[in-house]
Amino acid sequence: MNVPNNNNSPYEIRSFTTKKQVRRNIIEYKINKSKITKRFYMIILFFHKLYYLFKIFFKSTTIFDDLIKGYINELNNVNGSIDIIIPVCNPFESLVAAFNFKCTEGNKIEIVPYLFDRFTHNKATQWTALNRLFKKRNNLRLERKILSNSKRIIVNDSWVNHIEKYFPQLANKMIHVEHPLLINYYSKNLSEENILKPLESFSILYAGGLDRKIRNPKYTFKLFIKLLQEHNNISLNLYIKGNYKDYVDRLKHKNKLINLNNFGLVSSKEIEQQIRESSYLLLIGNNDLSQLQSKVYEYVSSGKPIIYISKSYKDPIFNILKQYQNYCVIFESRKQFFKNIDIIMTFITTTKNEKVPFEIVKKCFIESTPEYVANKILKELYKGEFSI
């Protein structure tokens, strides 16, 4: 699906879907459509994943060729000449496609990768620990080849350490930026209902992915099941993707919790509206501390109180929240289980849905605003000739 450029628009949006993703979308649609055939299509989905796991396992790198072909096809269909390509990772296939396209065009095009999620050491993109181990050397070679042929490299924290460790000769190419997600879109269109919402009831929202390997929420759910059972005036609303949707539904049914709601995947616009109307925002820590959750910047943009369930005292998000101040951090601990419930309840009763004005948040995180990040990138690329 493409959104064509018009005379008044300076950009053109092009997109594509691989056959692999189309098939998966159909299977997942069938799973969600009917409870009768759900188990059958879940088995189909399992074998679908297994097929691609075997397919990728016998390749030298963890790269899907159909993604690369899709990107190159869209680049070939762009009207006019291309001077610079800024491929964004994840997925890493976008970088490979940009490099291959550059080579076919006689190296006249500059590549400036924008790196968020890691590739070689990423537990999600590498599928299994065994695959990650076997492919490490070849994946690093692929990274080195592409980054060596890039004009500059735009990086977040996780990539800074990676490049300094494995490719120190490329460190001078780095443009270090924060996640450009601090946007004042949560203070718009506040409804009268939300403004007059009674403080006797509180809604807590979680939006994002949940995964056994990447972001395991079992401790969080145990904590909140106990909290929801004891406090009927508190509700937990989940907008999740990943392999925990059915698990949540079973928890709700087993514990007869009318104040636990699982809405699954919804549009980003719907998430924005729900964040506006929620009393508190829930953040769940990653297993891999080197992968910083960009969701934290979206949350602080709202000014809402944040409850963060962390797996380690070394979690970098803790330092971000300390600047924000309107937060409560819980560290996962069996010994502190009931104390942690008390900490959350004390936080809820004392903050009472208090909100930090965006102007104050912006001063704390000015380097995470899109304007600041864009200006820094332009200055680095064009030596200060342009600014916004």
N, C-alpha and C positions, 0 to 999 in steps of 0.2 A: 504494500500500500504506500503510495507516494502522495505528498501534498505539494502540488506544483507551485512554482514561484509565480508571482504576479507583479505587475508594474509597481505596486506600492510596498512590496515586501523585499527586504534585503537577503532573505534566506530561503532555502528550499529543503523540505524534510523528505527524506527517502528512507524506506524501511523494507525489510524482507523477512520471510520466515522459511526456515529450512524444512525439508520433508520430515526430518526427525522430530522437529518441534510440532509440526502439524499433526503427526501421528500421536504424539504424546498428549497434545491438547484434546484430541478426539477421545482418547482413552480416559483422560481425567474428567471430561464432560460426561461420559457414560457413567463413571463412578459416582459422580455427584447427582446424576439425574434420577437414578432408581435404586432403592434399597434392595430390590429383588435381585438385580444383576450386579450389584456392587462388588460382591466377593469375586465373581467371575472376572470382571474387568480389572480388579486389583491384581489377580494372578497374571493377566495379560500385561499389565504395567510392569510387574516384576520381571517377566521375561524380556520385555522391551528394554529395560535398564540393563539386564544381564547381557543381552546381545551387544549393546554398545560398550559395555565394560570389557567384554572379550575383544571386541574390535579395536578398542583403544589400547588394550594391554599389549597387543602384538605390534604396536607401532613404536618407532624410536623416540617420539616425543608425544606429549599429551595434547595433541592438536587435532581438531576436526576439520577435514578438508572442505566439507560442504559449507561451513561458515566462511572460510576464506574465499571460496568461489562466489558466495553471495555478496560479500563486501566488494570484491573486485568487479563484479557485474554492475553494482550500483555506482562505483567510481567511474566505470566506462560510460555510464549513461548520464553523467553530470554534464550539463551544458557549459561550454567555455573551457578555458584552460584552468589547471589547478597549480597553484604555487606552493602551498603548504598543506600537508595532511596532519591533523592532530588526532591520532587514534587513541581511544580510551580503553584502558584495561581495568576491569574485566569486561569482555573476554580477551585473552591474549591473541586470539586469532585476528583481531582487528589490526594489531601491530604487524603480524606476518603478512596480512593482505596489503597493508600500506607499503611495506618493504618490497613485496613482489611487484606491486604496481609501479613503484618508483624505478625498479630495475627495468621494467618493460618500456618505460618512458625515457630511457637513456639517462637516468639519474638527474634529470632537470628539476625534479620535485624535492622539496625539503620535508623531512619527517620530524615532528616534535611530539613524541609520545606523552600522554597524560596518564600517569600511573597511580591508581588507587589500590586495588587488591593485588596481592602478590601472585606469582605464577608458580615457580618451581617448588616453593614450600607451602603452597596453599592446599590445605586438607580437602577443601570442597572441590576445587578444579582438578586435583590429582586423583580423586575418586577413592583410592585405597592407599594405606601406608606402604604396601609392597610396590605398587605402581610408582608412588612418589620416590621411593628409594632407587628402583631400577632406572627410572627416567631422569634422575637428578642431573647426571653429567651432561646428557644430551639437551635437556631443557635449559641448563645454564649456558651451553654453547649457543643455543638459539637466542637466548636473551642477549648475550654478548654481541652476536652478529648484528642484531637489529639496533641495539642501543649504540654500538660503535658507528653505525651508519646514520645516526640521527643528529640533527643540528643541535638541539638541546633536549633535555629530559625534564618534564614537569613531574614532581614527585611529592607524595605525602610521607609522613614519618616512617611507615613500615618499609618503604623502598629506600629511604636514605641509608639505613643501616645495612640493607642488603647490598646496595651498590658499593658502599664503602668497604664491605667485606670481600665481595667476589670480583668487583670491577673497579678497584681504586683509581685506575687510570682514567676512568670516565667521570669521576666525582666533580670535576670542574664544569661538566655539562649540565649539572643539576640546577633546576629552579625549584626551590623548596617552598611549597604553599600549603595552607590549611584547606580543609573541606569548605568550599564556597556555598554553604547552605544556610547562612544566617539571613533569613528573609522575613520581612514583617508582613506575612500573609495570614497570621492567626488573629489579628485584631480587627479584621474587616467583617462587616455584616453580622455583628453580634446581635442575636435575636433578643427580644424583650424577655422571652422565656428563660434564656440563659442568665441574663442579668438579675432576674428576680428569683433565681433558683434557691430554695431554702437550704441553709447550711446544715440542717439536721440529716440530710442524706448526701452521700458522696459517691461519685463514680470514678473508677480507676481504669485507665485505658492502656492496653499494650498493642502496639502495631509493629509488625516485622516478622522476620523468619525465625523458626525454631527448628533445631536439628540436633540429633543425638551427639554428633561429633563436633559441630561448630558452636552451638548455643543450646546446651542442655537445660531445660527448664524444670526438671523434676523437683528440685528443692524448692523452687519458687512456688510451684503448684501445691506442694505439701503445706507450705507456709500460708498460702492464701485460702486453701480449703478450710483450714482451722480458723482463720480470721473471718471468713465469710459465714461460717457456721455460727460463730459467736456474735456477729454483728450484721443483722438484717438490713441496716441502713447503708451498708457499703455494697457496691456492685463492682464486679470486674468484667470489663468488656474487651474481648480479644479479637483482633483483626490480623490473622496469622496465615503464613504459608509455611510449607515444610511437612515433615512427617509426624506432626503431633496433633493434627486436627481430630482424628478419631479418638486419640487418647484423651483429649479434653472432653469430647462428647461422653465418653465412658465415665470420666470423673464426675461430670455434671449429673448423669443419671444415677450413678452409684451412691453419691452423697446427697442427692435430691436438693441440689442448689439452684434455686430460682434466681439467685443474684450472680450466677456465673453464665456469661453469654459468649458464644463463639460465632462470630459473623464471617469467618474465613477471609477470602480475598475480596477487597472492594477497590474502587477507583481512588486515585490520589486525592481528588476533590472531596470525596466522601470522608477520607481520613482527615483532611484539613478541618472539615466541619465538625467531625466527632471530637477532634482535639480541642477545638474551641469550646465545645459543650461539656467536656470532661472536667472533673475537679482535680484529678491527679493523673500523672503519666508514669507508667511503669517501664523500666529499662532493665533488661536481663543481660548479664555479662557474658562475653565470649569465653570459650575454653582456651582459645589461642589469643594471648594478650597482645601479640604483635599486630593483630588485625583490629584497628580502631573502628568502632561503630560510628558511621556518619549520622545515624539516627539521633545521637546526643545533641548535635547542632540543630536539628529540626525541633527537638524538644525544647531546648533553651530559647529558641526563637519565640516560642509561645508565651514564655514568662510563667508558665504553670509550675506548681510544685512537682518535683521528680522523685520517685522512689526507685533507687537503683540496687539491684541484687547482684553483688559481685562475687567472683570466685577467688579473688586474690587481693592482698593488700598492695601488690605491685601494679594493679590495673591502672593504665594511663588515664582512663576516663575519670578516675577519682580526682586527678589534678584539674581537669576541666570543670568538674562540678564545684570544686572549691572556689573557683572564680565566680561561679554562678550564684552560690550561697543558698538558693531556694531548693534545697535537696535533702534527702535522707539516704544514707548508704547502709546497706545490710550486707555483711560478709557471711557467706554460706558456712554454717557450722551446726552440727548436730547438738553439741553441748549448749549452744546459745539459741536453740530453736524458739523456746517460749519467750526468752528475752527479746529476740528479734521481732516477735509479734507485738510485744509491748512497745518497742521502739517505733514501729510503724504506726501504731495507734496513737502514741504520744505526738508523733509528727502530724498526723491527720487532725487531731483535736486542737493543736496549737497553731497550725498554719491556716486552717479553715479556708482553703481555696484561695489564698492570697496570691496575687500575680505581680511579677516584676515588670515594670514598663519596658517596652522594647528599646527606648533610648538608653536606658541603663545597661541592658544586655549588650547592645551594640558597642558601647564603650569598652566593655569587658572583652569582647570577641571581635574587634574591628577587623582583624586579619582573616576572619572567616566570612566576611561579606563578599558577595560576588564582585562588587565594584573594586574592592581592594585587590582580590586575587587576579582579576582581569587586568587591572592596571599594572600589577607587578609583572605579569607574564609579558604584556606588551612592552614594558620598559626593558626587560631582559632580552626580548627578541629583536627589538628595533632601537635599542640604545637610547630610549627616552624620546624618540621622535613622535610617539603617539601616546595619548592618555585619554581617559574617559571621565 
